[in-house]
Amino acid sequence: MIGPFGVEVTSGFFLLTAWLNYLDRSCLVPLTMLACGLHELGHIAAIQSLGGDVKQIRLTAVGAELVLSRPLGYWQEGLAALAGPGTNLVLAVLCCGLEDWLTFAGTNLVLALFNLLPVGRLDGGRALHCVLALLAGPDLALRLSGWLDHLCIAVLLALSLPPAAGGGNITLLFVTFWLLISSIQQKFRTYGKIRGCQRTGKRVQWLSRLSR
């Protein structure tokens, strides 16, 4: 059973939703919100099935934040991190054969692939950090994750600049700067020396990002 837990919706979430809805010309915002909601339900179901307890979910301008009453172990958190993108991949496969649901299938696929990027605050980055922590120890995992963050962001920046400079699509550039800002914020918002998978008594947060 999923719940019960508190839900907090910030003003930033409302502002972002209103702005995206204003720019939306293809009715993608409702489908994206639905895909993101199912993504979060995948996280919550996995967390609770692995013995965790979701205390609160906060909807912010940069995504959904799940607050746990107690931290999970490395392998449990890694599996729970992959449950969100996994849910979207299953939905993409199920809907790709239905003509009226092709857009929803594509939305889930994009959301899953984006969240699987090995960048710290995304699900792929959290799962990778957990694997590295189990194999190499938390200290080395923290350093390796930081270097991978920088490398992935640099590659995305190199890919996004040419089309943006040529007057093309700037979506990738926007996403890259968003990831860069999130990476910087993460360095100032830590609950100890080890991110995400830390085994302390402090609050653990899950941050799954909306794909735009």
Residue, then its C-alpha position, 0 to 999 in steps of 0.5 A: m500500500i502506498g501512503p499515507f504521507g504528507v504532500e507539500v506544493t511550493s509556489g515555485f511548482f505552481l509558477l513553473t507549471a503555469w509557465l510551461n502550460y502557457l508555452d505548451r502548444s501540443c498539450l504535452v504538459p498534462l501527459t508529462m505531469l502524468a508520467c512524472g506522477l507515475h514515476e514518483l509512485g514507482h519510487i514510493a512503491a519500491i521504497q516501501s517494499l524495501g522497508g523504507d518509509v516515505k514521510q513527505i513528498r514536496l513538489t518544487a520548481v525543480g522536481a519532486e522531493l521524497v523525504l524518508s523517515r529513515p535512510l535506506g542501505y546502499w543496495q536498497e536505495g539503488l533499486a529504489a532509484l531505478a524504480g522510477p525510470g523503470t516504471n516509465l520504461v514499462l509504460a513506454v513499452l505498454c503504450c508504444g503499440l497503441e496508436d492513441w498512446l504513442t505520445f504518452a509512450g514517447t513522453n515516458l521514454v524521454l523521462a526515463l532516459f533523462n533520469l537515467l543519466p549518471v548525474g548526481r541528483l538524477d536517478g541514474g546518478r544516485a544508483l551509480h553512486c550506490v554501486l560505487a559505494l558498495l564496490a569501492g567504499p563511500d569516500l571513493a564513490l563520492r569523488l568518482s561521482g563528482w568527476l562523472d557529474h562534471l564529465c556528463i555536464a561538459v559533454l551535454l554542454a558541448l552537444s547543446l551549444p552548436p544548435a543553440a548558437g545556430g538558432g536551433n533548439i535550445t532545450l538541451l542547453f536549458v536542461t544542461f544549465w539546469l543540471l549544472i545548477s542542480s549539481i552546484q546546489q547539491k554541494f551546498r545541500t548535503y546531509g553528511k559526507i556521503r550523499g544519497c546513500q549515507r547511513t546516518g540518522k539524518r533526513v534522506q531526500w530523493l530528488s527526481r527531475l522533471s524532463r522538459 
